[in-house]
Amino acid sequence: MAASLQPDEFDLMPTLGDVPRHHARMRGDKVALSFEGRETTFAALDAQSNRASAALAAAGLKAGDRVCYFGKNSDHYFELLFAVVKIGAVMAPIGWRLSADEVAYIIDDAGAHLLFVGPECVEVGEAAAAKSESKPKIIAMEPGAHAYPVYAAWRDAHPAQDLAIPVAPSATALLLYTSGTTGRPKGVMLTSANILRSRRNLAEARMGWNEWNEGEVSYCAMPVAHIGGTGWCLVGLVNGVKNVVARDFNPMEALEVIPRERIAKMFMVPAALQFVIRMPRAREIDYSSLTHILYGASPMPVDLLRECMDVFGCGFVQQYGMTETTGTVTYLPPADHDPKGNERMRSAGLPMPGVEMAILDPEGKRLGPNEIGEIATRSAANMKGYWRKDEATAATVDGDGWLRTGDAGYIDADGYVFIQDRIKDMIISGGENVYPAEVENAVHGHPHVAEVAVIGVPDETWGEAVKAIVVPKPGVSPDAADIIAFARSRIAHFKAPRSVDFLATPLPRSASGKILRRELREPFWVGKDRRVN
């Protein structure tokens, strides 16, 4: 029997809390979550999330209240997420790499009543709670050298009976904070309907890469504080399959897990895939269980994509989306991935079922095919809004439901969406617009280049000049002039780098894998009143 859900099954799961309830009835003895040797069936997931719901209620939580989770990935995080939603409360996961001050800001912005902390975050979480005005009660996810209540014992002190609290699909379920690369992070309110209605549309479309067969396994290694982490594992849980949860992404661990667990599908950011294929044993691993790798969150250079296709030997699906769209809004299907390369491999693909895409100019006018402007999207997956930021919400989503992504791009005559870059990262050199991602794609194919980021730096003649920051491959002696000439052979000369700097360390990236170009730009703009010329 195929594990892929029939569209009408989604009618039985109007909220996230209904996911473990439904699968406990339909496939209760099947493993839902596997984490460091601990396996949890769907029946156990439902029962344990019921206990946690009762514990939350006993702690005084009610519908609409917020709970923060500060830690690396864990099976218990997803159990807690379902428990929170079952009582109509809101889960707000926090990136585990953040500082105490940053965590305190999110705690206070969310107004969290409880703070659940992973073992790697107890010390910082304690400091953050002390700094915060909310002063949430701390519950530790695992035992350790602390005096806080431990999650399992806290949960198991309560019965497994379902409280059966009515929860609307339109109620906020998740509060995901954006990375905050410009100013303070904003909380994105996502509802059960945002998450589940798009999955129903996919089920109706019957796209092979999205279907799950009996016995297939999903690998969840991206951080749960991001839509690519929480969202991807929810895909597997909603579809009723086993999900192997990695505490943190580790390329060596990935090479062991894929053959051992017979992983069928996984979502990875391009940087993570690159780390995996650079491992010495990468080409010795048995990847025969893999059917599809989904990738996204940052651009994937075509040369790197071809290399990944060669190593893994499975189908690849590009995913484009953002937290505000509950993840994926466009996809590039496996059929458009050609080992020889093609123009469509530079695109983000086609709109997902039920998703509309448009290109807008600064005044909101809709542009035609191949005209560059801001990418906008409209679907049931668009966020409910930014938490306590009505003005920011109104500036992002218009009265007709169109959400401005902040990404520059165009749609070709066949409906494929091409992303040039974040609008704020655009370089203006000699009056010409240059989008870093396009230049990075050109540079990345050079045989000496492992990683590349392109930024604009001050130039007295051109206003801004294009600079490439390159991390060379091990054991090579890269030459800047040769890299520039290589780029000029692939793109217009005005777009090619005028200079190349080399880094001995990896490029700085956010927890979700995005290159922090602002961090790379900053040294070149010190003392300048403006960050553009």
C-alpha positions in Angstrom: 0.0 0.0 0.0 1.3 3.4 -0.9 1.8 5.7 2.1 0.9 8.8 0.1 -2.3 10.3 1.5 -5.4 10.6 -0.5 -6.6 14.2 -0.8 -9.7 13.5 1.4 -7.4 12.4 4.2 -6.4 16.1 4.6 -10.0 16.9 5.5 -9.4 14.7 8.6 -6.4 16.8 9.6 -7.6 20.5 9.6 -5.0 21.4 12.3 -1.5 20.3 13.1 -2.8 18.7 16.3 -5.0 16.4 14.2 -1.9 15.0 12.4 -0.8 12.6 15.2 -4.5 11.9 16.0 -5.2 10.8 12.5 -2.1 8.7 12.0 -2.5 7.1 15.4 -5.8 5.7 14.1 -4.6 4.8 10.6 -1.0 3.6 11.1 -0.4 3.8 14.9 2.3 1.0 14.9 4.4 2.7 12.3 7.5 4.7 13.3 6.9 8.4 13.1 10.2 9.8 14.6 13.7 8.3 15.0 16.2 10.3 17.0 19.6 8.9 18.2 18.2 5.4 18.6 14.9 6.4 20.1 11.9 5.5 18.0 8.4 6.8 18.5 5.4 5.4 16.7 2.5 7.5 15.6 0.4 6.1 18.4 3.0 7.0 21.0 3.5 10.4 19.4 -0.2 11.1 19.8 -0.3 9.8 23.4 2.8 11.7 24.5 1.7 14.9 22.9 -1.6 14.5 24.8 0.4 14.2 28.0 2.4 17.3 27.1 -0.8 19.2 26.3 -2.1 18.4 29.8 1.2 19.5 31.3 1.0 22.8 29.4 -2.6 23.3 30.6 -1.6 22.6 34.1 1.1 25.2 33.8 -1.6 27.7 33.0 -1.2 27.9 29.2 -4.3 28.7 27.2 -5.2 29.3 23.6 -3.0 32.0 22.0 -0.2 31.9 24.5 3.3 31.5 23.3 5.9 28.8 24.1 9.6 29.1 23.1 11.9 26.3 22.2 15.7 27.0 22.3 17.8 24.1 21.2 19.0 21.9 18.4 16.8 19.4 16.6 15.0 16.8 18.6 12.1 14.3 18.3 10.7 15.8 21.4 10.6 19.2 19.8 8.0 17.9 17.3 6.1 16.1 20.1 6.0 19.4 22.0 4.9 21.3 18.8 1.9 19.0 18.5 1.1 19.4 22.2 1.2 23.2 21.9 -1.1 23.3 18.9 -3.5 20.9 20.5 -4.4 23.4 23.2 -4.4 26.3 20.7 -1.2 27.8 21.8 1.8 29.0 19.6 5.2 27.4 19.2 8.1 29.8 18.7 11.4 28.0 18.1 14.6 30.0 18.5 17.9 29.4 16.5 20.3 27.7 18.8 23.3 29.8 17.6 21.9 33.0 18.9 23.3 35.0 21.8 21.6 35.5 25.1 20.6 39.1 24.1 19.1 37.9 20.8 17.3 35.1 22.6 16.0 37.5 25.2 14.6 39.8 22.5 12.7 37.0 20.9 11.4 35.7 24.3 10.1 39.2 25.1 8.8 39.9 21.6 6.8 36.6 21.7 5.8 37.2 25.3 6.7 33.5 26.1 5.4 31.9 29.2 7.6 28.8 29.0 11.1 28.3 27.6 12.2 24.8 26.7 15.9 24.5 26.3 18.1 21.8 24.7 21.2 20.5 26.5 23.5 22.6 24.4 21.6 25.8 25.2 20.9 25.6 29.0 23.6 28.2 29.9 22.6 30.7 27.2 18.9 30.1 27.8 19.3 30.7 31.5 21.1 34.0 30.8 18.5 35.0 28.2 15.6 34.3 30.6 17.3 36.4 33.3 17.8 39.3 30.8 14.2 39.1 29.5 11.3 41.0 30.9 9.0 38.0 30.4 11.0 35.8 32.8 9.6 32.5 31.4 9.8 29.3 33.4 12.6 27.0 32.0 12.1 23.3 31.3 15.1 21.3 30.2 14.7 18.9 27.3 17.3 16.5 28.6 18.8 15.7 32.0 22.1 17.4 32.9 23.9 19.5 35.5 21.0 21.8 36.2 18.1 22.1 38.6 15.3 22.6 36.0 12.4 20.2 35.4 13.2 17.6 32.7 10.8 17.4 29.8 10.0 13.7 29.9 9.2 13.6 33.6 7.3 16.9 33.4 5.2 15.4 30.5 4.7 12.0 32.1 3.2 13.4 35.3 0.0 13.8 33.3 -2.5 11.5 31.7 -2.5 10.6 28.0 -6.2 11.6 27.5 -6.8 14.0 24.7 -8.1 17.3 26.0 -10.0 17.8 22.8 -9.8 21.5 22.9 -11.4 23.1 19.8 -8.8 24.8 17.6 -9.5 26.7 14.4 -7.3 26.0 11.3 -6.8 29.8 11.0 -5.3 30.1 14.5 -1.6 30.8 14.7 0.3 27.6 15.3 3.9 28.6 14.6 5.8 31.8 15.2 9.0 31.6 13.2 11.5 34.4 13.5 13.2 35.6 10.3 17.0 35.6 10.3 17.3 39.3 11.2 20.1 40.0 8.7 18.8 43.6 8.6 17.7 44.9 12.0 15.6 43.0 14.6 14.0 39.7 13.5 10.3 39.6 12.9 8.0 36.8 14.0 6.1 35.3 11.1 2.7 33.9 12.1 1.9 30.6 10.4 -1.4 28.8 10.8 -2.3 25.1 10.5 -4.2 26.1 7.3 -1.1 27.7 5.9 0.8 24.4 6.3 -1.9 21.8 5.5 -3.9 23.3 2.7 -0.8 23.5 0.4 -0.1 19.8 1.2 -3.7 19.0 0.0 -3.1 20.8 -3.2 0.1 18.8 -3.8 -1.7 15.5 -3.0 -4.4 16.4 -5.6 -1.7 17.2 -8.2 0.0 13.8 -7.8 3.5 14.9 -8.6 5.7 11.9 -8.3 8.6 13.6 -6.5 6.2 14.6 -3.7 4.6 11.1 -3.2 5.7 8.7 -0.5 5.7 5.0 -0.8 5.3 2.5 2.0 8.5 2.1 3.9 10.2 5.3 2.6 12.2 7.4 5.1 12.8 11.1 5.4 15.9 12.7 6.7 15.4 15.9 8.8 18.7 17.7 9.4 18.0 21.4 8.8 17.5 23.6 12.0 14.0 23.5 13.4 14.0 27.3 14.0 13.7 27.7 10.2 10.9 26.7 7.9 13.2 24.3 6.1 13.7 22.4 9.3 10.3 22.4 11.0 8.5 22.5 7.6 10.3 19.6 6.1 9.8 17.2 9.0 6.2 18.1 9.1 5.9 17.1 5.5 7.0 13.6 6.4 4.8 13.5 9.5 1.8 14.7 7.6 2.4 12.0 5.0 2.7 9.3 7.6 6.2 8.1 7.0 9.3 7.6 9.3 11.4 10.7 9.9 15.0 10.4 11.0 15.8 13.6 13.0 19.4 14.7 13.2 20.3 16.8 16.2 22.4 19.0 13.9 23.6 18.8 10.3 26.9 16.9 10.1 28.2 15.8 6.7 30.0 12.8 8.1 26.8 11.7 9.9 24.8 12.3 6.7 27.0 9.8 4.9 26.4 7.2 7.5 22.6 7.8 8.0 21.6 7.7 4.3 22.6 4.1 3.6 21.9 2.8 7.2 18.4 4.2 7.4 17.7 3.8 3.7 16.8 7.5 3.3 14.4 8.2 0.4 14.0 11.9 0.5 15.7 14.8 2.2 15.8 18.6 2.0 19.2 20.3 2.1 20.5 23.8 1.5 23.1 24.0 -1.2 25.9 24.7 1.3 25.1 21.5 3.2 25.1 19.4 0.0 28.4 20.9 -0.9 29.9 19.9 2.5 28.6 16.3 1.9 30.1 15.9 -1.5 33.4 17.3 -0.4 33.9 14.6 2.2 36.6 12.1 1.2 34.2 9.1 1.3 31.3 10.8 -0.6 31.7 8.8 -3.8 32.0 5.5 -1.9 28.5 5.6 -0.3 25.5 3.6 -1.3 22.8 6.1 -2.3 20.5 3.6 -4.0 17.7 4.3 -1.5 17.5 8.0 -2.4 14.7 8.9 -4.8 14.8 12.7 -4.5 16.8 15.5 -2.9 15.0 18.7 -2.5 17.2 21.8 -2.2 16.7 25.5 -1.7 17.0 28.5 0.7 19.9 29.9 -1.3 20.9 29.8 -5.0 22.5 26.6 -6.3 25.2 27.2 -8.9 24.6 25.0 -11.9 28.1 23.5 -11.7 27.6 22.5 -8.1 24.2 21.1 -9.0 25.6 18.9 -11.8 28.3 17.6 -9.4 25.6 16.7 -6.8 23.6 15.0 -9.4 26.6 12.9 -10.4 27.4 12.0 -6.8 23.9 11.1 -5.5 22.4 9.8 -8.7 18.8 10.6 -7.7 16.1 13.0 -8.8 16.6 16.7 -7.8 13.9 19.2 -7.1 14.6 22.9 -6.6 12.5 24.6 -4.0 12.0 28.3 -3.7 10.1 30.0 -0.9 10.5 31.9 2.4 9.2 31.8 5.9 6.4 34.2 5.0 5.1 31.8 2.4 5.3 28.7 4.7 8.2 27.5 2.6 8.0 26.4 -1.0 6.0 28.4 -3.6 7.9 27.2 -6.8 9.6 24.0 -7.8 11.9 22.9 -10.5 11.0 19.2 -11.3 13.5 16.4 -11.9 12.7 16.4 -15.6 14.2 19.9 -15.9 17.5 18.8 -14.3 19.9 17.9 -17.2 23.4 16.6 -16.3 24.6 18.6 -19.3 23.1 21.7 -17.9 20.3 23.9 -19.4 18.8 27.3 -18.9 16.0 26.1 -16.7 18.4 24.8 -14.1 19.2 28.4 -13.4 15.5 29.0 -12.5 13.5 28.4 -9.4 11.0 26.5 -11.5 7.2 26.7 -11.8 4.5 27.7 -9.3 3.4 25.0 -6.9 -0.2 23.8 -7.2 -2.5 26.5 -5.9 0.2 29.2 -6.0 0.1 32.4 -8.2 3.3 34.2 -9.1 3.8 37.7 -10.5 6.6 40.3 -11.1 5.9 43.8 -9.9 7.5 47.1 -10.5 8.1 49.6 -7.6 4.6 51.1 -8.1 3.0 47.6 -8.0 2.4 47.4 -11.8 2.5 43.8 -13.1 5.4 43.3 -15.5 5.5 41.1 -18.6 7.7 38.0 -19.5 11.4 38.4 -19.0 11.0 41.9 -17.3 12.9 42.1 -14.0 11.1 43.4 -11.0 10.1 42.2 -7.5 8.7 38.7 -7.2 5.2 38.5 -5.6 3.2 35.5 -4.7 -0.4 34.7 -3.6 -1.7 31.5 -2.1 -3.3 29.9 0.9 0.3 29.4 2.3 0.9 33.1 2.7 1.5 34.0 6.3 -1.2 35.4 8.6 1.1 38.3 9.2 4.1 39.6 11.2 3.6 39.2 15.0 2.6 42.6 16.5 3.9 44.4 13.4 0.8 45.6 11.4 2.7 48.2 9.4 5.4 45.6 8.3 2.6 43.2 7.4 0.8 45.9 5.3 4.1 46.8 3.5 4.6 43.1 2.6 1.1 41.8 1.8 -1.3 44.0 -0.1 -5.1 44.1 0.1 -5.5 41.6 -2.7 -3.3 39.0 -0.9 -0.1 39.5 -3.0 3.0 39.0 -0.9 6.2 40.9 -2.0 9.1 38.6 -1.5 11.9 41.2 -1.6 13.6 39.1 -4.3 14.3 40.5 -7.8 13.6 38.2 -10.7 11.5 37.6 -13.8 9.1 35.0 -15.2 9.8 33.7 -18.7 7.3 33.0 -21.4 6.9 29.4 -20.2 6.1 30.5 -16.6 9.4 29.6 -15.0 10.5 31.9 -12.3 14.2 33.2 -12.4 15.6 34.8 -9.3 18.3 37.4 -9.7 18.9 38.1 -6.1 17.6 39.9 -3.0 16.7 43.4 -4.1 18.8 44.9 -1.2 21.9 43.0 -2.5 21.7 44.5 -6.0 24.9 46.3 -7.2 24.7 49.4 -9.4 27.8 49.8 -11.4 28.0 52.5 -14.0 24.3 52.8 -14.0 23.8 49.0 -14.7 22.1 46.7 -12.2 24.2 43.7 -11.3 22.7 40.8 -9.3 25.3 38.9 -7.2 23.7 35.5 -7.7 24.2 35.7 -11.5 27.9 36.6 -11.1 28.3 33.8 -8.5 26.9 31.3 -10.9 29.5 32.4 -13.5 32.5 32.3 -11.1 31.5 29.0 -9.4 32.3 26.9 -12.4 36.0 27.8 -12.2 37.9 24.6 -11.3 39.7 26.4 -8.4 36.6 27.8 -6.7 34.9 26.0 -3.8 32.7 28.8 -2.6 32.0 32.4 -3.9 30.1 35.4 -2.7 29.8 38.6 -4.8 29.4 42.0 -3.3 29.5 45.7 -4.3 32.4 47.8 -3.1 33.0 51.6 -3.4 34.5 52.7 -6.7 35.3 56.3 -7.6 34.5 55.8 -11.3 31.6 53.4 -11.4 30.0 54.1 -8.1 30.2 50.4 -7.1 32.5 47.8 -8.4 31.8 44.0 -8.4 34.1 42.1 -6.1 34.2 38.3 -5.7 35.1 36.7 -2.4 36.4 33.2 -3.1 37.1 30.2 -1.0 39.5 28.1 -3.0 39.4 24.4 -3.3 42.1 22.6 -1.2 45.5 22.2 -2.7 45.2 24.8 -5.5 46.9 28.1 -6.2 44.1 30.3 -7.5 44.8 33.3 -9.7 42.5 36.3 -9.5 43.0 37.3 -13.1 42.2 33.9 -14.4 39.0 33.8 -12.4 37.9 37.2 -13.7 38.7 36.1 -17.3 36.7 32.9 -16.7 33.7 34.9 -15.5 33.9 37.3 -18.4 33.7 34.3 -20.7 30.3 33.4 -19.2 28.6 36.7 -18.5 28.7 40.3 -19.7 32.0 42.1 -18.9 30.3 44.8 -16.8 28.8 42.1 -14.5 32.1 40.2 -14.1 34.2 40.8 -11.0 36.8 43.6 -11.2 38.7 42.1 -8.3 38.9 38.9 -6.3 39.7 38.4 -2.7 40.5 35.0 -1.3 39.4 33.5 2.1 41.0 30.7 4.0 37.8 30.0 5.9 34.2 29.2 4.8 31.9 32.0 3.8 29.8 33.4 6.7 26.3 32.1 6.5 23.1 32.4 8.5 21.7 29.3 10.3 19.5 28.7 7.3 22.5 28.6 4.9 22.2 32.0 3.3 25.5 33.9 2.6 25.8 36.9 4.9 26.9 39.4 2.2 26.3 42.3 4.6 29.0 40.9 6.8 31.4 40.6 3.8 30.5 44.1 2.6 31.0 45.9 5.8 34.8 46.3 5.9 34.8 48.0 2.5 32.1 50.6 3.5 33.5 51.6 6.8 33.5 55.4 7.1 30.9 55.8 4.3 27.7 57.6 5.1 25.8 55.4 2.6 26.1 51.8 1.7 25.8 52.5 -2.1 27.6 54.9 -4.3 
